[in-house]
Amino acid sequence: MEDEKKDGAYGTPQKYDPTFKGPIYNRGCTDVICCVFLLLAIVGYVAVGIIAWTHGDPRKVIYPTDSRGQFCGQKGTKNANKPYLFYFNIVKCASPLVLLEFQCPTPQICVEKCPNRYLTYLSARSSPDFEYYKQFCVPGFQNNKAAAEVLRDGDCPPVLIPSTPLAQRCFPAIHAHKGVLMVGNATTYDDGDGVRKNITELVEGAKKANGVLEARQLAMRIFEDYTVSWYWIVIGLVIAMLMSLLFIVLLRFLAGIMVWVMIVMVILVLGYGIFHCYMEYARLRGEAGSDISLVDLGFQTDLRVYLHLRQTWMAFMIILSILEVIIILLLIFLRKRILIAIALIKEASRAVGYVMCSLLYPLVTFFLLCLCIAYWASTAVFLSTSNEAVYKIFGDANTCPLNGKTCNPETFPSANESRLCPGAHCQFAFYGGESAYHQALLGLQIFNAFMFFWLANFVLALGQVTLAGAFASYYWALHKPDDLPAFPLFSSFSRALRYHTGSLAFGALILAIVQIIRVMLEYLDQRLKAADNKFAKFLMTCLKCCFWCLEKFIRFLNRNAYIMIAIYGTNFCTSAKNAFFLLMRNIIRVAVLDKVTDFLFLLGKLLIVGSVGILAFFFFTHRIRIIQDTAPPLNYYWVPILTVIIGSYLIAHGFFSVYGMCVDTLFLCFCEDLERNDGSQERPYFMSPELRDILLKGSAEEGKQEEVEE
């Protein structure tokens, strides 16, 4: 009775079908409406890209531009001999909107050299230094106004601070100094008698500007590190790719041995990490300043400072020790399940061996993802650089009827507006635009991000269905490899595109909606950080957690739904339902096999990432004496090391994803095989005898253990 209830609760088990021989070839198109929606969305996406490319100018990101949109230091322009950009008020660059618009909302001019001395406009006006000061005023400035009018109209900066060029931009070192401090539009200065005004406001403004400058300088130094180390980063990634490929090939022939070697090597790599951290911790004993705590030191842009603290190495040692203990305990408690998982990995190795071209398919996915990322990034840059400098008329609201209207600063003095509003000025207002296009920029950016998520998920779904169809063809071949189709991977790929583009788009759309909601929640969370509302923060944390869990569940469900689509050719909803019910009917086997194999593959990724990461660390820190002079000089050696580590993980994940998809496909096929067949001569199992003996034995033991616990 319990079995009947269980079957009723989670669907009806598959019945024996003598005509079923694996992936169905006679199938029809599924989820056509979603396919049409995807095509229409792609057409709209292309239209958005064309509009963005028409209005945007990515040179604004690379080359500095003044407030009138003219490039600095470019041949053929009036600023050809002025390569550096000078900001009137660098403090305004602290706005987060700068990241979206790539412009600071303050007047900017191109200059030949950055300022090299402290001067205020008031002090320079009546001194010989005024000729030097004038080169930092707007082009064509005539000293025929009162000082207050000049500062009000933004003709000259209120103060000059010694600056150094970085990426063709003048960045000052903001600090308290006799002569000047600048906050907002106000300038106060020391008159030489120690008289200082608005000191609290000035110090806060200086700190804010200094934080912005440090962040920008950090970004530029990181960029410089990439320019001198990109060649070695590529070599590190190539090494990671070769190691991943070698590991996969060895796994094909020596699956059992390689899994145990992988487990031992991970334990040894973590053990070496613990030993290295202890040696560094012991070496720093007694050195001056090494006992400073991380809390007292605070955040430093130069991360190398932390490596001179004993507490840093102690933290690393504790983290690695905890990770080591967790892995060892998991291996002890999962030792029997690991044996079962190894049997499934061996079968997956045979399947990959018969479909060797499947190892190259991640390159196709990688290429398509690169296209999606390139299109999204270029469109985002073009959209972000579509803003223009907007000038408005500023005058007396009572006497000027055009106050607040847009104007052209070049033609304003001779235009009719200046006669209608005597005393008014055409000043820089903000970066943006007042057309319908400029008002829709935020919406276009959101649409750009949404389409990126949709297309990226579609590419991943296409890869999963393609691999699932190829490996399902292997499993359901009764006489392997004689019953395998000639080109299983190509056949599966063509079936997916021809019949199931709509289903793939449907699954990718659901995931994209959840992802864009998560992005919007992150945006709202950043906006709410300034507000001291604990309930709002609690609610936001709960929502972020719920949608994170929802995304993980949808990914899991989609993955198994795509396997059912590859086998049966049903629509997305039917496939998701059948896959979910099939997994629930075999929930014990899911816990035993699926997650244990995921754990073993994770260890394989960690082994490759750890090995390449250690090699990169010794190379970029000049600790390999043989090639000590080969490593490039760097501002922050952690920049290429982290890049190599992250890239190595992505490469290893790409190769192991083939095995992961193979294991998941074989597992679902195995569950279907148990329901359809009984192992008799009339209804033989399609699984190999070795896999049948180990899996059925392990499943029986798990079932008995479950009954004892109940």
N, C-alpha and C positions, 0 to 999 in steps of 0.2 A: 504493500500500500504506500509506503514511504517513497519508493522509487516512482510509483505512478504520480504521486503528488509533485515530486521533484521534476519529473518530466513535464507535467502540466504547468508548473510555475515557470519553467525556463524553456518552453517550447517543446516540440516533438523531436526526438532523435531521428537522424537520417536513416532511411530504410535501404535495404539492399537493392541495387540497380545494376543488372548485368551489363547495361549499355554504357555505364559511366566509366570513362577511361581518363579522367583528368580534366583540365581546362576545356570548357565547352567551346567549340569553334563556330557552331551555328547560333549566333547571338544577334541581338538587335541593339539599336542605339538607346541609351538610358539618360534620363534627366536632360532632355533636349532643351528645356526652358533655361536651365542654368547655363548651358552652352551658349545660347543666344545672348543671355545677359553678360557673359564673359566677353564675347566678341564685341558687344556694344560698349562695354567698359573699356576694352583695349582701344577701340576707336576714339572714345572720349579722352583716354590717357594720352594717346598720340596727339590729339588736338591741344590738350593742355601743354604738352611738351613744345609743340610748334609755337603756341602763344608765348610761352615762357622764353623760348629761344629768340623770339622776335623782340621782346621788350627787355630782356635781361642782358647783362654784359659781365661775363665772368672775370674780365680783366680787373674789375673792382676788387676782387678777392686777391689777385696776384699783385697788381700794381696799385699804389696809393693814388687817390683822386682828391682834388680839393673840393670846396663847397659848391663849386659851379660844375662839378662833374668832369673837370679836365685832368688828364693823367699827368703825373709828375715824372719828369725825366724822359719822356718818350719823344723820339725824333719826329720832327715835323709838326710839333706843337709849340705854343708860346712858352711852355714850361720845360723846354728841352734841356736847358742848363740849370734846372732846379729839380734835382732828383729826390729830395726829401720832403716829407709831409709834416707840417707843424700844426699842432692842435692849440687853439686859443685856450681851451679849458679842458684838460685831460680828465678831470674828475667826472665829467659827464659820460665818459666811456665806461663808467661802472654800471650803466644800465644793462639789464639782461637782454633787452631788445637788440643790442649791438650784435649778438650772436645770430639773430635772424636777418638783420639788415646789412651787416658788414660795414656799418658806418656809425660814427659817434655823432650825436646831436649837438655839435658845437662847430663854429666856423673853423675851417681848415684851409691852409694855403700851402703852396709849394715854395720851398726855399732852397737856396744854394747850399747852405750849411745850417746845422742845428745850432741853437744858441749855446754859448759857452761861458756865460756870466749871469749873475743875478742883477736884474734891473726891474724897477717898476716904471710904469708909464709916467707917473707923477715926478719921479726923480730924474728920469731921462729927458723929460720935456724941456727942462731948463738947464741942460748940460750938453757938453760936446758929444755925449754918447747917443744923442737922438738920431744922428744919421745911421748909426748901427742899428738902433731900435726900429727905424722905419722899414727896414727890409722884412720885418716880421708883421707888418700891417698889411691890410688888404691892398691888392694892386691898384695903383693910381691914387693912393691916399695923399691928400693935401692937408697940411697942418693949419687949417683955417677955422677950426672949431674949438670950443672950450673943451677942457679935459673931460668934464662930466659927459658932454655930448659924444665925444669920441668913444668913451667906454660904454655909454648907453647904446650907441648905434653899432657897436661891435666892429669898429674900424681897425682897432688895434687890440692886442691882448693886454690885459691889465698888468701882466707880469711876465718876465722871462726867467726861466730857470735853466741852469746848465743841463744839457741833454746829450744823449749819445744816439746815433742812428742805429736802428735795429729793424731789419726788413724794410729799409727805406722810410722809416717813420721815426720821428724824434720822440724818445721816451725820457722824461726827466726822472731824477732821483728825488722824490718828494721827501723832505725832512725839515725839521725846524732849523732855521738859519737866520742870521741877522740879515735883514733886508726884506724877506717876503715869505708869506704863506698864502695859499690860494684855496678858497672854498667856494663852490658854486660860481656866481657872478661877482662875488665880493672879494676885494683884495685889501688886506691890512698889512702893514709893514712896521718894522722897528725903526723909529726915527733917530736912532743913535743914542737916545737917552734912556733906553730900556723901557719905553712906553709901548705896551702891547695891548691890543684891543681884541675883544671877542675870542679869547684864547681857547676856550672849550670848543667852540665851533670850528676854529681853525685846526686844532689838533685832530678832531674827528674827521674833518675833510681830508687832511693830509694822510691819515691812516687809511681811509677809504681809497684814495687815489693810489697810495703805495701798494695796497692789496691788488688793485687792478693791474698795476704795472708789473708786480711780481708774477701774477698769473700769465700775463702776456709774454714776459721774458722767459718764463718757464716753457710756454708753448713754442716760442721761437728756438730755444735751446734744444728742445726735443726734436724740432724739425731739422736743426743743424746736425744732430746726431744721426738722424735717418739719412741725411744726404751723404755722410761719410761712411756709414756702416751698412747701407742697403745691400751692397754686394755680398757681405759676409752673412747677412740675414738670409738672403736667398740660398747661399750655400748650406746654412743650417737647416732650412726647410727642405732642401733637396736630400740632405742626410736623413731627415725624418721620414721623407717619402720612401727612400731606399730601405730604411729599417722596417717600415710598415709593410712594404712589399715583400721583403725577405721573411718577415714573421708570418705573413699570410701564406706564402709558398711553403714554408716549413710546416705550418699548421695543416696544410693539405696532406702531407705525407707522414708527419709525426705528431698527430693531434694530441694524443695522450701525453707523450713526453713533453711537448711544447707547453701544454697547460701547466704541468708541474714545474717546468723550468721557469715559466712566467711567474708563478706564485713565489718560488724561491727567490727569483731575481728582484721582485718588488720588495720582499722583506729585506733583502740585502741592501737595496738602494736606500730604503728608508733608514735602515740601520747605519749606513754610512753617513746619511744626512744628520742623524742624531750625534754620531761620533764627531763629525766636522763642527757642528754647533758647540759641542762641549769643548773641543780644542780651542775654538775662537773665544769662548767664554773664559777658559782658563788663561789664555794668552793676555787678555785685557786686564787680568787681575793686577792691581797696583798702578795701572796707568792713570795719569791725571785726567779727570773729567769722565772716566769710563763708568763711574757709579751714579751719574745723573739719571734720574728716572725719565721715562718716556712722557709722563704727564708734565713734569717740570720743563722738559725741552719743548713740548708743543709741536705744532706742524712746521716742518721745514721743507722748502722746495727742493733743496739738495738732499736727496734721500741717503746719500753716502754718509751723512752725519750719523744716522741711526746705527750704522754698522760699527761705529766706534763705541757703542754702549753695550755693557755686559747684559743689561736687561733685554735688549733686542735678541741676542743669541739665546738667552734663557727662554724667551717666549717661543722662538723657533723650535728649540729643543723640546719644549713641553708639547707643542702642537704635533710635531712629528712623532713623539713618543705615544701620544694618545692615538694617533692614526695607526701606528704600528700595532698597538695592543688591540684595537678594534678589529683590524684585519686578521690578526692571529686568532682571536676569539671566534670570529666568523668562520674561519677555516676549520677550527676544531669542531664547532657545532654543526657545520654543514659538510663534513667530510664525506658522509654517505651520499648526500645529494650531489656533491661535486662529481662523484663517480658516475652518477646517472647523467649529469649535465655533460660530462666528457663524452659519453656515448652519443649524445645528440650532436655535439660539436664534431665528432668523427663522421657522423652521417652527413652533416652539413659540409664537411670537407670533401666528401665524395661528390656531393651535388655540385659544389663549386668546381671540383676537378673536371666534371663532365660539361660544365658551362663556364669555362675559364674566361671567356670574354666578359663575364659579369664583373670581374675585378676591374675592368676598364670603364665600366658604366659610370662610376662616381665622377670620372673626368667629364662626362657629358653633363651630369647634374651640376658640377662645378662651373662649367662653361656657361650654362644657362643661368645659373645664379649670378655669375659675374655680369652677364648682360642686364639682368634685373637691377643689380646694385648700381651699375654704371648709369643706366637710364634714370633711376631714382635720384642718384647723387647729382648728376648733371642738371636734371630738372629742378631739384631743390636749390642748387646754386643759382641757376638762371632766375628762378622765382625770387630768391633772396636779393639778387642784385638788380631787380626791376625797379626798386625805389629810386626816386630822384630827390634832389635838394629842392624843397618847397620854400619859397620866399613869400612873405606877407607884408602888407602895409601896416606899420605901427605908428600911430599918431594919437592925437586927442580925440577921444570917442565923441565928444560934444561938437567938435568943429570939423571932423573928417568923416564924411559919409561912407568912405571906402575902407574904413579901418577894419583890418582882419582879412581883407581880400588878397588874393594871390597877385604877385607882381614879378617883373623881370628886373633884377638889379642893374643890368647893363643899360637898359633903356628907360629906367624909371626917372632919372633926373630930367630928361627931355620929354617925357610922356605927359599925357593929359592928367594922369593921376596926381602927379606932383603939384600941378596947379590947383587941382580941386582940394588938395590937402596940404597946404603950406606948413612946413615944419615936420611933416611926416617922413618916414624913412622906410625903404624896402630892405627888410632884414631877413636873415635866415631864420626859418621857423622850425622845421623838422625834416626828416627824411621819410619819404613816403609818396603820396600822390592822392589826388581827390577824384580820379576817374573811377568808373565802375570796376575796371580791372584791378586797380590798386586796392580798392575796398574789399575785393574778393580774394586777395592774396593769401590770407590765413586759411580760408576754405580750400583754396587750391593746394596749399601745403598739406592739409589734412587728407585731401583726396589723393595726393601724391604718395603719402605714407600708406594709406589704405590699399592702394593699388599695388604698392611694393609688397606688402604682406600677402595680398591675394595671389599675385603672380609667383612669389617665392614659394608659398605653400603649394601652389599648383605644380611647380617644377619638382618639389620634393615628393608630392603625391604621384606624379608620373613615374618617377624613379622607383617608388615602392611598388606600384602596380606592375611595372615592367619586370622587376626582379622576382616578385611573387609569382607571376605567371610562368617565368622560366623555371623556377625551382619547383613549382607545383607540377610542371610537366615531367620533371625528373621523378618526383615521388610517385606519381600515379602511373609511371611506366612499369608494368609488371615484370618485364624482362629488361633490366637495365644493362647496357645503354641502348640495346637494340630497338626498343620501343620509343626512344626519345625522338622528337622531331628534328629535322635537319638544322634549323637555326632557331632554337627556343627563345633566345633573348630578343632577336629581331621580330619574331612572330608575336611575342608578348607585347613589345613596344608598339607594333602596328595595330594590334587589337585595342590597346588602351587608347590610342589617339583616334582610331576610326569609330569606335563604339562608345567610349566612356569618358570623353572629354567633359561632358556635362556633369557626370558623377564626381569626377576629380575636382571640377570647379565648385561643385556644391560643398564637398568636404573642406576645400581650401577656403571657401567663403565663410563658413561657420567659424573656422579657426581665425581668419583675418578679422572678423568682427570682434571676437574676444580680445585679440591682440591690440586692436586700435582703442578699445575701451580701456585696456591696461595702460596704454600710452597716455590717454587723456587723464586717467586717474593719477599717474605720475606727475603730469603737468599741474593738475589741481593741488596735489600734495605739495609741490614746490611753492605754489602761490599761497597755501595755507600755513607755511612754516613761519611766516612773519606774524600771523595771528595767534594770540594766546588763547585758543579755544580747545580745551582738552577733549571735549566730546566730539568735535569735528575731526580731530586727529585720530581718536579711537575709531570712529566710524570709517575714516579713510583707510586706516590700517586693516580693519576687517574686510572692507571691500577689496583691497589689493590682495589680501590673502585668499579670499573666496575666488576671485577671478584667476589667480595663479593656479589654484587647485583645479578650477574648471578647465583651464587651458591644458593642463597635464592630462586630465581625463579625456578631453576631446582628442588630443594627440594619440592616446592609447587606443581609443575607439576607432578613430580614422584609420590607423595603421592596420588593425584587424579587419576593418570593413573593406579596405583596398585589397586585402588578400582574398576575401570572398568574392569581390568584383572580378579579380583576375581569374578565379576558378569557375564561377557560375555565370558571370555576366549579368547579374541582377543590378537594380538601381542602388543608389547609395543608402537610402533608408532601410530597404530590405536587407542589404548586405550588413549594415551596422547592427540591425536587430539579430540576424542569424549568427553573426560573429559573437555578439555579446552573450546570447543564450548558449552557444556552444562552449564558450569559456566558463560560464556559470555551471554548466553541467559537468565540467572537468576542473572545478576550482582548485582541487587538491593538486592536480598535476601542474596547474598554472603556478602555484606557490613553489612546487618542487623544482620545476625545470626552468620556466621562463625567467624568473628573477635571479636564479643562481647563474644561469648562463650570462645574463646581463652583468652580474657581478664579476664573472671571470673576464668578460670582454673589457670591463672597466679597468681591471688590473693590467690587462695588456696595454691599454692606452696609457695608463700611469707609468708603465715600464718604459715605453717609448718616449713619452714626454719627459720623464725624470732623467733618462740617459742623455737625451739631447740637451735638456736644460742644464745639467751638470757640465757637459762639454762646453756649452755657450758661456757659462759662468767662468770657467777657468780660462777660456780664450779671451773674453772681453775684459777680464780683470788682470790680464797679462801674467797669469800664473803658470802658463805653459812655456817653459824656458826655451824650448826648441824654436818656437815661433813667437817669441815674446815681442819682437819688434814688428811683427806683421799686423797685430791688432791695431785698429785706428784709434787715435786719441778722441776721447768722448767727454762731454759735459756730465752725462749721467749714463753709466754703463748698464743700469737696469732697463733702459729703454730698448736696446736690441735684445737683451736677455728675455724680457717679458714678451716681446714680439715673437721671438723664436719659440718660446714655450706655448703661447696661444696658437701660433700657426701650426706647431707640431701636433697639438691636440686636435685641431680641425682636420689635419691631414690623416692622422691616425683614426679619427672618428669616421672619416670618409671611407677608408678601407675596411674598418671593422663593421661599418653599417651594412656592407654586403653580407657578412657572416650573420649579423644580427637579423637582417631580413630573412635570410635563409633559415635560420633557426626558428623564427616565428612562423614562417610558412610551413616548414616541416612539422612543427608542433600542431598547428591547426589541422593539417592534413592527417596527422597521426590520430587526432581525436575523431575526425570524420571516419577514418579507416576503422577504428574500433567500433563505431556505431553501425557502419554499413556492413562489415564483414565479421566472421567469427573464427577465421583461421582454418576452416575445413577446406577440403579439395574443391567443393562447389563454390565456396565464398572465401578464397584465400586472402590473407593480408597482403597489402602492397608494400609494407615496410620490410626492411631487410631482417633476416633472422637474428643478427646480433642486436639490432636496435629493439626488436620485439622482446627478446629475452630480458634485456636490462630494464627497459621501460616498464614492461608489465610486472616484472618482479618488484621494481622500486615502487610502482603505484600500489601494488598489493600490500607491501609493507607499510606504506603511508596510510592506506585505508585501515589496516588492522590497528595501527597506532592511534588513529583518529577514534576508532570504536572504543579502545581501551580508555582513552581520555574522557570520552563521554560517559 
